[in-house]
Amino acid sequence: MVILQRNQYLRSIELKRDNVNSFLKYPFCLPAIKNLSTLAFHPKVTFIVGENGTGKSTILEAIAIACGFNAEGGTRNFNFTTSNTHSELHNYIKVIKGIRTPRDGFFLRAESFYNLATNIDDLERDDPGLLLSSYGGRSLHQQSHGESFFSVFMNRLKGSGLYILDEPEAALSPSRQMSLITKIHELVEQDSQIIIATHSPIIMAYPEAIIYEIKDKIEVVRYEETENYQIMKSFINNRKKMLSILIDGLD
């Protein structure tokens, strides 16, 4: 059960089902969206997890756009477009806000991070000193993939904000993922609300959170009940047996 608080930035979303012409076309044909009515958010951290193709990134993208963020990532002030591939789901989402407005905000999308970094460099060339100082003072393209991701987390996310993160673990080592947990807690302590789509059992272990797992529908689960945790635990605890099944089974 999610305990809503009036003073959280984003309380929930509702799918305007009566406005959907057909649940047979994408993205409404996805089981998670077909069965979606209301999705309530934890006042601190909400995780959305599930297998590839279940729709978690599609839902997160719709939430971000409905909240005013650029479809390819960044703050609400970014308006670049390199490829108009986002779904129309955001047009059918009603955002239920709390009584307060966040002072900061950021949408990080792993698959379009390169485009975001390029746009930041373009804006920096047009007006030197305008943006890079907020991202650690160094071009994100001049850092490794993991370093650039981590630089955004550590430098750009200031607190008192709404942060929507789509697969933030994509470029991070396990140790960096653990460091991200520390950053998440710092942001929560600084009056932030965070919504994260992830495959990482490390990141989703953050305790002050709710976890939604997407299968045929979206359900609240405990950390230990997530498929990601169970598969990883089984593999690590039974590595030789699992490898035998995966490799020898092909012979």
PEZI-V889342 format. One record per residue. N is the residue number from 1. RES is the residue in three letters. OMEGA is omega in whole degrees, 0 to 359 (none if undefined). Layout:
{{N RES OMEGA} {N RES OMEGA}}
This chain:
{{1 MET 178} {2 VAL 178} {3 ILE 182} {4 LEU 176} {5 GLN 184} {6 ARG 185} {7 ASN 175} {8 GLN 186} {9 TYR 182} {10 LEU 184} {11 ARG 182} {12 SER 169} {13 ILE 175} {14 GLU 174} {15 LEU 180} {16 LYS 189} {17 ARG 182} {18 ASP 181} {19 ASN 181} {20 VAL 183} {21 ASN 182} {22 SER 175} {23 PHE 178} {24 LEU 181} {25 LYS 181} {26 TYR 0} {27 PRO 187} {28 PHE 178} {29 CYS 177} {30 LEU 184} {31 PRO 182} {32 ALA 181} {33 ILE 178} {34 LYS 182} {35 ASN 184} {36 LEU 173} {37 SER 179} {38 THR 176} {39 LEU 182} {40 ALA 184} {41 PHE 174} {42 HIS 180} {43 PRO 179} {44 LYS 184} {45 VAL 175} {46 THR 175} {47 PHE 172} {48 ILE 185} {49 VAL 179} {50 GLY 181} {51 GLU 175} {52 ASN 176} {53 GLY 181} {54 THR 176} {55 GLY 183} {56 LYS 179} {57 SER 177} {58 THR 178} {59 ILE 181} {60 LEU 177} {61 GLU 180} {62 ALA 178} {63 ILE 182} {64 ALA 181} {65 ILE 179} {66 ALA 178} {67 CYS 174} {68 GLY 180} {69 PHE 176} {70 ASN 185} {71 ALA 182} {72 GLU 175} {73 GLY 180} {74 GLY 179} {75 THR 177} {76 ARG 180} {77 ASN 179} {78 PHE 180} {79 ASN 180} {80 PHE 176} {81 THR 176} {82 THR 179} {83 SER 185} {84 ASN 185} {85 THR 182} {86 HIS 182} {87 SER 179} {88 GLU 185} {89 LEU 183} {90 HIS 179} {91 ASN 183} {92 TYR 181} {93 ILE 172} {94 LYS 182} {95 VAL 177} {96 ILE 184} {97 LYS 174} {98 GLY 185} {99 ILE 181} {100 ARG 178} {101 THR 179} {102 PRO 178} {103 ARG 181} {104 ASP 178} {105 GLY 180} {106 PHE 174} {107 PHE 177} {108 LEU 180} {109 ARG 187} {110 ALA 188} {111 GLU 179} {112 SER 182} {113 PHE 179} {114 TYR 180} {115 ASN 178} {116 LEU 180} {117 ALA 178} {118 THR 180} {119 ASN 177} {120 ILE 178} {121 ASP 179} {122 ASP 180} {123 LEU 179} {124 GLU 177} {125 ARG 180} {126 ASP 182} {127 ASP 185} {128 PRO 179} {129 GLY 185} {130 LEU 189} {131 LEU 190} {132 LEU 180} {133 SER 179} {134 SER 183} {135 TYR 177} {136 GLY 175} {137 GLY 183} {138 ARG 180} {139 SER 178} {140 LEU 178} {141 HIS 179} {142 GLN 178} {143 GLN 174} {144 SER 181} {145 HIS 181} {146 GLY 179} {147 GLU 182} {148 SER 176} {149 PHE 185} {150 PHE 178} {151 SER 177} {152 VAL 181} {153 PHE 188} {154 MET 187} {155 ASN 188} {156 ARG 182} {157 LEU 193} {158 LYS 185} {159 GLY 185} {160 SER 187} {161 GLY 172} {162 LEU 184} {163 TYR 182} {164 ILE 189} {165 LEU 179} {166 ASP 180} {167 GLU 181} {168 PRO 180} {169 GLU 190} {170 ALA 183} {171 ALA 189} {172 LEU 173} {173 SER 177} {174 PRO 180} {175 SER 177} {176 ARG 177} {177 GLN 176} {178 MET 176} {179 SER 178} {180 LEU 176} {181 ILE 178} {182 THR 180} {183 LYS 177} {184 ILE 181} {185 HIS 176} {186 GLU 180} {187 LEU 177} {188 VAL 178} {189 GLU 178} {190 GLN 171} {191 ASP 179} {192 SER 173} {193 GLN 188} {194 ILE 176} {195 ILE 189} {196 ILE 167} {197 ALA 187} {198 THR 170} {199 HIS 191} {200 SER 175} {201 PRO 178} {202 ILE 184} {203 ILE 184} {204 MET 177} {205 ALA 180} {206 TYR 193} {207 PRO 186} {208 GLU 190} {209 ALA 169} {210 ILE 180} {211 ILE 171} {212 TYR 176} {213 GLU 181} {214 ILE 168} {215 LYS 174} {216 ASP 176} {217 LYS 181} {218 ILE 181} {219 GLU 174} {220 VAL 179} {221 VAL 171} {222 ARG 181} {223 TYR 183} {224 GLU 180} {225 GLU 182} {226 THR 179} {227 GLU 180} {228 ASN 180} {229 TYR 184} {230 GLN 180} {231 ILE 181} {232 MET 179} {233 LYS 180} {234 SER 181} {235 PHE 183} {236 ILE 183} {237 ASN 182} {238 ASN 188} {239 ARG 184} {240 LYS 179} {241 LYS 180} {242 MET 179} {243 LEU 178} {244 SER 178} {245 ILE 185} {246 LEU 186} {247 ILE 181} {248 ASP 180} {249 GLY 179} {250 LEU 183} {251 ASP none}}
